[in-house]
Amino acid sequence: MFRAPKVWTPNDVPAPQRIWYVILCLVGLLYMGYSLYTGAFYLPNRRGNGGTLKGISAYIMCAALFFGVAHLASYVADHYDRRNNEVAYARFAKQSKYCAVAFFVAALLLSGSGR
């Protein structure tokens, strides 16, 4: 039996979501740059007295933020890329998310080991 080929349609990310992702990417990059410049990464919490990472922990947290920004940017790039390569974008998004989480946990563990 002959099966009709599956019709491929590119991913479509709604405009408000794309705008929100671009804003988050820009804010993340600005905060990462500021943290690299000062050498300190402030982590806020609900009560207003968050923690500050300094030294290598701050740099590792900046790497986590970089991978988080790359994760969000991959969704925006996938929307505008009309080629049939959604699998590659999905793989990149998954790997960047895992890297972001790994660096985040590593920065928190390193910051707690100096006490």
N, C-alpha and C positions, 0 to 999 in steps of 0.2 A: 504494500500500500504506500502511496505517496502522501507525505505529510507536507502541508504548506509551511514555508519558512516563517519563523516567528518575526513579527514586525518589531523592530527596535525603535524605541523613543528615548531621547536623551533625558537626563534628570532635570526636573524643574523645581527650583527652590523659590518659594514665594518672595516677592520683593521686600516686605517688611522683615522677614527673617534674614535675607541677605544684608540688608542695611544694618540690622542689629549685629550680625556677625562681623561686618566691616568695622563698626564702631568699637566692638569689643576687641578686635584685633589691634586697632590703632591705640586704644587705651592700654592694652597689654604691652604693646611695644614701647609706648612712652614710659610706662611704669618700670618696665625692664631696663630701659636706658637710664632712667633716674636712679634705680637701685644699683646698677653697675657703676654709675658715676659716684654715688655716695658710699658704696660698699656696704649698705644696709638694706634689708628687705623687710618692710613692715607687714605683718599679718594681722589685719583687724579681726575683732570678734564682736559679738552682740553687745557686750557691756561697755565697749569703748576703750578697754585697756588691753589691746592686743599685744602680740610679741614681736620682737625685732630679731631677725637673723643677721648675723655679721660674719664676715670672713668667707670661708669656703662654703658655708651653709647658704649664705646669700647668693653666691654665684651658682650653686647647684639649683637653688630655687628659681633663679633667672632662667636656667636651662629648662626647668619644668614649665615655666611660663612661655618660653619660646616654643616648646612642643605643643602646648595648648593653643597658642596662636596659629601654629601651622595646621593643627587639627581643624580649627574653625575656617581657616583660609582655604583648606582643601574642598570644603562644601561650596564655597563661593566660586572657586575655580572650576569645579565640576559642573556647575550650572552653566557657565559660559563656554565650556569645552563641548562641542557638539559631536566629537568623535565617539566611537563605540568602545570606550575604555573605562566604564564604570567600575569594573573589577579592580583596576589599578588604583583608582581613587579610594575605593572602599578599603583596600589593603593598606594604603598610606594612612588613611584616617585611623584605622585600627592600630597600626604600629605607633603612630604619633601619640595616640591616647595612652597606650601602654607605657611609652617612654615618659610622658608627662607625669603619670601616676608614680612611676618608679623613681624619677628624680625628685618628686614632691616628698615621697616617703623617705628617700635617702637624706634629703635636706633636713627633715624633721628629726630623723634619727641622729644625724651628725650634730645637730644643735643641742640635743639632749645629752650627748655623750660627754660634753665638756663640764658638766656640773659636778 
